[in-house]
Structure formats: structure tokens, C-alpha cells
Amino acid sequence: MTKEFENFCNALADLIKSYEQKNLALKIHENVDMEMVKIYGSNSGSLERAKAGLEEVDELAYDTAEHHPYWNILYDGSQMLKIVLERWHEDLTDDDLKEIHWYVEKIQNSLVNLPKHNAH
């Protein structure tokens, strides 16, 4: 961790404490090795955090476009997970299951079509 990022994290911790004194509970997740900090409001639970994380996966999939050999696996997997997270508190419909199955087939095809040096 760079000294600048460490200073930022310390200042951020002080700021968060000041808001906690005003009865605003915040959740902070730090990954110092990657120099990342995520701040969540008190009403964001595991499901909301999972959806936010999936948005970051989607961003990676869109940024890499089809230039990376794993792009299809990443993209199709994230689309499948979106369906699951959106229906987390409901039953999956027949259409949802068909769509998930379709993504599974696309992932299987992508695995078959990977360059041989990537296959294990």
C-alpha cells in the first residue's frame, strides 16, 4: 500500500467515525493489497453488495469486449448471476430457468472453443 493510500484510508476512517457519531452507520470494506475501499450504507445487505460486485464484473466484461479469450465465459456467467440475484427472494420462473440453461450452454461452447494452450 502506498503511503498516500494509507493516509487516505486513515482520513476516511476519521470521516466515517464523525458520521457514526451523527447516527449514520456505514459499512466499510477495505482491500489494502488492491488499494480499494468500498463504503456501504447501513441498509445495504449481502444481496445489495453482491449486486454491486456483479456490476463491477459486468464493467470488466464490457471493457474487455471480445478481445479476451475468457470474455464469453465472464459475460455469460454474469448474465446468469443477474437472473439469480434479481429473483433471490422469489422463485425462478420457467423462462428464467430456460435463460439460465441457455447461458450454461453458451459457457460450455466457450470452454470447448478456448485455445488449446488454455485448456487444462
Secondary structure as a PSIPRED ss2 file (coil, helix, strand):
# PSIPRED VFORMAT (PSIPRED V4.0)

   1 M C   1.000  0.000  0.000
   2 T C   1.000  0.000  0.000
   3 K H   0.000  1.000  0.000
   4 E H   0.000  1.000  0.000
   5 F H   0.000  1.000  0.000
   6 E H   0.000  1.000  0.000
   7 N H   0.000  1.000  0.000
   8 F H   0.000  1.000  0.000
   9 C H   0.000  1.000  0.000
  10 N H   0.000  1.000  0.000
  11 A H   0.000  1.000  0.000
  12 L H   0.000  1.000  0.000
  13 A H   0.000  1.000  0.000
  14 D H   0.000  1.000  0.000
  15 L H   0.000  1.000  0.000
  16 I H   0.000  1.000  0.000
  17 K H   0.000  1.000  0.000
  18 S H   0.000  1.000  0.000
  19 Y H   0.000  1.000  0.000
  20 E H   0.000  1.000  0.000
  21 Q C   1.000  0.000  0.000
  22 K C   1.000  0.000  0.000
  23 N C   1.000  0.000  0.000
  24 L C   1.000  0.000  0.000
  25 A C   1.000  0.000  0.000
  26 L E   0.000  0.000  1.000
  27 K E   0.000  0.000  1.000
  28 I E   0.000  0.000  1.000
  29 H E   0.000  0.000  1.000
  30 E E   0.000  0.000  1.000
  31 N E   0.000  0.000  1.000
  32 V C   1.000  0.000  0.000
  33 D C   1.000  0.000  0.000
  34 M C   1.000  0.000  0.000
  35 E C   1.000  0.000  0.000
  36 M E   0.000  0.000  1.000
  37 V E   0.000  0.000  1.000
  38 K E   0.000  0.000  1.000
  39 I E   0.000  0.000  1.000
  40 Y E   0.000  0.000  1.000
  41 G E   0.000  0.000  1.000
  42 S C   1.000  0.000  0.000
  43 N C   1.000  0.000  0.000
  44 S C   1.000  0.000  0.000
  45 G C   1.000  0.000  0.000
  46 S H   0.000  1.000  0.000
  47 L H   0.000  1.000  0.000
  48 E H   0.000  1.000  0.000
  49 R H   0.000  1.000  0.000
  50 A H   0.000  1.000  0.000
  51 K H   0.000  1.000  0.000
  52 A H   0.000  1.000  0.000
  53 G H   0.000  1.000  0.000
  54 L H   0.000  1.000  0.000
  55 E H   0.000  1.000  0.000
  56 E H   0.000  1.000  0.000
  57 V H   0.000  1.000  0.000
  58 D H   0.000  1.000  0.000
  59 E H   0.000  1.000  0.000
  60 L H   0.000  1.000  0.000
  61 A H   0.000  1.000  0.000
  62 Y H   0.000  1.000  0.000
  63 D H   0.000  1.000  0.000
  64 T H   0.000  1.000  0.000
  65 A C   1.000  0.000  0.000
  66 E C   1.000  0.000  0.000
  67 H C   1.000  0.000  0.000
  68 H C   1.000  0.000  0.000
  69 P C   1.000  0.000  0.000
  70 Y C   1.000  0.000  0.000
  71 W H   0.000  1.000  0.000
  72 N H   0.000  1.000  0.000
  73 I H   0.000  1.000  0.000
  74 L H   0.000  1.000  0.000
  75 Y H   0.000  1.000  0.000
  76 D H   0.000  1.000  0.000
  77 G H   0.000  1.000  0.000
  78 S H   0.000  1.000  0.000
  79 Q H   0.000  1.000  0.000
  80 M H   0.000  1.000  0.000
  81 L H   0.000  1.000  0.000
  82 K H   0.000  1.000  0.000
  83 I H   0.000  1.000  0.000
  84 V H   0.000  1.000  0.000
  85 L H   0.000  1.000  0.000
  86 E H   0.000  1.000  0.000
  87 R C   1.000  0.000  0.000
  88 W C   1.000  0.000  0.000
  89 H C   1.000  0.000  0.000
  90 E C   1.000  0.000  0.000
  91 D C   1.000  0.000  0.000
  92 L C   1.000  0.000  0.000
  93 T C   1.000  0.000  0.000
  94 D H   0.000  1.000  0.000
  95 D H   0.000  1.000  0.000
  96 D H   0.000  1.000  0.000
  97 L H   0.000  1.000  0.000
  98 K H   0.000  1.000  0.000
  99 E H   0.000  1.000  0.000
 100 I H   0.000  1.000  0.000
 101 H H   0.000  1.000  0.000
 102 W H   0.000  1.000  0.000
 103 Y H   0.000  1.000  0.000
 104 V H   0.000  1.000  0.000
 105 E H   0.000  1.000  0.000
 106 K H   0.000  1.000  0.000
 107 I H   0.000  1.000  0.000
 108 Q H   0.000  1.000  0.000
 109 N H   0.000  1.000  0.000
 110 S H   0.000  1.000  0.000
 111 L H   0.000  1.000  0.000
 112 V H   0.000  1.000  0.000
 113 N C   1.000  0.000  0.000
 114 L C   1.000  0.000  0.000
 115 P C   1.000  0.000  0.000
 116 K H   0.000  1.000  0.000
 117 H H   0.000  1.000  0.000
 118 N H   0.000  1.000  0.000
 119 A C   1.000  0.000  0.000
 120 H C   1.000  0.000  0.000
